[in-house]
Amino acid sequence: MMPVNNRAAADRPALPPNDEGALDIADYLRSEHRAEAGDQDDIHQDETHRQGLAALALGALGVVYGDIGTSPIYAFREALRATGVGPDQPAGPETVLGLLSLLIWTLVLIVTVKYVFALLRADNRGEGGILALYTLVRLAIGRRSVPVLLLAIAGAALFAGDAAITPAISVLSAIEGAELMLPGLADFVLPVTIGILLALFMVQRHGTARVAIFFGPVMALWFLTLAATGLWHMTEEPAVLAALNPWWGVSFLIHHPGVAFVLLGAVFLAVTGGEALYADLGHFGRRPITLAWFGLVLPALVLNYMGQGALVLAHPETARDPFFGMVGRGLLPVLVALTTLATVIAAQAVITGAFSMARGAVQLGFLPRLSIRHTAEGQSGQIYIGAVNWLLLAGVLWLVLAFGSSAALASAYGIAVTGTMVLTTALGILYLIFARGLRPAAAIAVAAPIAAIEFVFLASNLTKVHDGGYVPLVVAAIAGFLMWSWWRGTQAVAARAARLAVPVAGFVHSMQKSSAHRVPGTAFFLTDDPEVVPSALLHNLKHNRVLHEQTVFLTVQTLRVPYATAEERASVEALGRPFQRLTLRFGFMETPNVSRAMAHARRAGLKFDVMTSTFFLGRRRAVATGGGRAELALDRIYVALARFGADPTDFYHLPRDRVVELGERVPI
């Protein structure tokens, strides 16, 4: 398998393929200085001016807020069930106001304070999410840190569990609303849900660019519907406005200690999807996401929750499903149809997020190279990863069939979300310490209120492990173990290759008097370390005794930033005839396209004729030779994962008819 990446950092001999530390610190700081000086100042300001703030805010409704926007379907219902409300025990004003206060202030503290006010400002060249935050912390530390690495892997792994549960619970909860129209439809809930999910995942390979234009308007209509139905029922019980006072929530927890802990797990369902605000920062920018939150999403969510509370107070029998009880039977089909559209959009947003997360994990060296296909010309975020799509579909279908209802799935939902949020907060504290220069005590003090709340929510959700909460934990454990095995294996392969490496400087000097036959054309030898002679070149010289008139050492670097600028894309260095060094740089959110980047190489000064050029790849096949049982098992997992890696010719978009591959076995 051929690693193509940057040279090692100072603390190790060589980086593995797609390792997380691909850009030299000084180079990155220089690029950051240019950004601060204005060359790249706020990536999204220009985009905002070009497309319009309102248009971007509308787009954010469809992508960023799909998940959290569908939480009212089940969050208040599950909170009521956690308190024991039922036909024989209707909810009183104290219970309803207490629950509403907890829901509203959870939205304010977790989403508004943590994400909108704080984390949206911690961007990596405009990109957000736990992997972007990890790269900021990794860069600020200046060296590899295994604990920080494990935080990033754990966060990405928990996201995998969340990505499987969200489509299942969202679509299930929407289709279940049809039972209220015709109770006889109950037997068709699962088949219809499975049909919708199958169709959703089947169309992924064709891309969603054509239909995505409707996501924003549909979600805008959805949030307006949430607000309108909420206001309508608030007129019946204006007393629910008292829930804006946080004391109602605190008082309820104090006076009901027996159910408080379990209740918080249900309350947290109101902020599932909050992580998307940060993860999708790169798609829209901070201002549009903030505008959409304060301009429509937050008011609509608060009004709807209070409307559901008012409905339950006025009509206790609606506590079984207050969301769908907010409209009469005449409008119920319309609400069910709109709910289905909203939940499909929410599921689509999570699937897209899973593709983006997987691509970032590949570029940071947490996963093997996967086949990534762009589904929309000129839109880097529109990608399709077949392996992720089908694995995710299998997991979603299993969850639907195994749990059978959104209520059952709700028990499994919160753990992955709370776990990811806690890990994001932990990385945020490290970011304040290392990147912002705060003293550890000060950084912890700043984050302590939010961290304490999230830990309580996490502890509450952990009580549901036996009711289904084990699902995201098992998924995260498997995903995290595989990512760690891959990262460890790539380190071992790179370290062994480094021990056998031939330095470029000495090799170039020795080849000046070589008797190797010179052949016309240009040979590009891909290498992970620009200071080491590619193994493919050494094998070619040993067996064929030929050297091209122009030999180029080509290194593809993965930067610790989401996207490379045009100036950073390519650089050329003369090493002494006939050798040159070409470096192509891509951000960790980009899919490396060597063929397209060759235009930048020409502008950087490299002269070559495509028709007489050949790309040489060195395939390193790892062989498990670990000493102990544990090491041998990890090595075998790495070898097995390597078989799923995409063909490097396809991954790097090389001209297939001009590629020569030379293989070697590397014991690890």
Secondary structure, DSSP 8 states (H G I E B T S, - for coil): ---------TTSS---TT-S--S-HHHHHHHHHHHHHTSSS-HHHHHHHHH-HHHHHHHHHHHTSHHHHTGGGTHHHHHHHHTT-BTTB---HHHHHHHHHHHHHHIIIIIIIIIIIIGGGS-BTTB-SHHHHHHHHHHHHTS--HHHHHHHHHHHHHHHHHHHHHHHHHHHHHHHTHHHH-GGGGGGHHHHHHHHHHHHHHGGGG-SHHHHTTHHHHHHHHHHHHHHHHHHHHTT-GGGGGGGSTHHHHHHHHH-HHHHHHHHHHHGGGGTTTHHHHHTHHHH-HHHHHHHIIIIIHHHHHHHHHHHHHHHHH-GGGGGSTTGGGS-TTTHHHHHHHHHHHHHHHHHHHHHHHHHHHHHHHHTTSS----EEE-STT-TT-EEEHHHHHHHHHHHHHHHHHH-SHHHHHHHHHHHHHHHHHHHHHHHHHHHHHTS---HHHHHHHHHHHHHHHHHHHHHHHTTGGGTTHHHHHHHHHHHHHHHHHHHHHHHHHHHHHHT--BHHHHHHHHTT---EEEEEEEEEE-S-TTB--HHHHHHHHHH-EEEEEEEEEEEEE-SSSS--TTTSEEEEEEETTEEEEEEEE-TTS---HHHHHHHHHHTT----GGGEEEEEEEEEEE---SSHHHHHHHHHHHHHHTTS--HHHHTT--GGGEEEEEEEEE-
